[in-house]
Amino acid sequence: MVTKALFVRLEAKPGKEQEVEDFLMGGLPLVEQEPATIAWFGLKIAPSVYGIFDAFPDDAGRKAHLSGKVAEALMAKAPELFAHSPEIMNIDVLAAKLPS
């Protein structure tokens, strides 16, 4: 069951779109090592707008993810890749359907 989530909105700097896509795809192996990250998605929303959506069983799982390797890498790469600081939104999950 998931009760907490994150949505992170990212806008690539002009010409950095492929690097952002590579960064998001490269994040998957890191998140696979996080037992409390139940679901994780790297998203392309528009030509230069990207996002990350992830879900957790509780707030402790979300906090662990925010202090993990993907978050650390995201903040380290932010000045190079993104037009603005990543917009991180904490979300409460009201209903969810996950694979069994």
N, C-alpha and C positions, 0 to 999 in steps of 0.2 A: 504494500500500500504506500502511496505517496501522499504527503500532506504539504510539502514545501517545494518551491521551484525557483529558478532564476531565469530571467530573460536578459540577455546582454545585446544591446544594439551597437553595431560597429559600422563606421563609414570609412571606406578605404580612401587614402590620399590618391589623387589622380596618378595613374600608372602603376599603382601598387595592388591592383585587384588580384592578380594571379598570386602574388605573395601572400595576400590575406587568405585566399582559397587554400594554398599549400599549408599555411599555418593551421587553419581549421582542420584540414584532413590529418595533419600531423599530430593534432591534439588527441585523436581517438585512442591511440595506444596508452597514453598517459591516464586518461579517464577510465579506461578499462581496469586499471589497477586500484580504483577507488570503490570499495565495496558499497559505500552508502550512496553512490551516484547510480540511481536506478535506471535513468534514461538520460541520454545526452545527444543533442543534435547540433551540428554545424549547418547554418542556413545561408542561402543566398536569397535576399529579398528583392533586390533591384540590382542594376548593373554595378553599382559601387556600394550598395548597402548589404550588410551581412548581419547575422545574429547567431547567438548560441542560446539554446533552450536546454535546461537540465532539470531533473526532478529527483527528489530525495524523500526518504521516509519521515524525516523530522528535521528540526532546525539544527541539531548537532551535525547531521550529514551535510547540510548546506554550508555550515560554517567550516567544516573540514575541507570541503571542495574549494571554498573561497581562500583557504590558506594552503592549497595544494599546488602541484607543479604546473598545471594548466593556467591557473590564475596568475601565478608568478611569471610565467612566460608571456602571458597576455600583457601584463603591466610593463614588462621589460621591453616588449616590441611596440607598445602603443605609440610612442613618439615617432617612430620610424614608419609605421604602417597606416595609422589612422588620422583622419582629418580633425577629429575631436577625441577627447577622452572617452573610453568605453562607457556607455550608459548602462549601469547595472541596476536591474529592478528585482526586488524580492517579491515573490508571488506566493499566495496561499492557494493550494489546489483544492477545489471544491468537489471535483469528480474526475475520475481517470479510468481509462481502460488500458491495461497492459497485457502483454502475452503471459500465459501461465507457465 
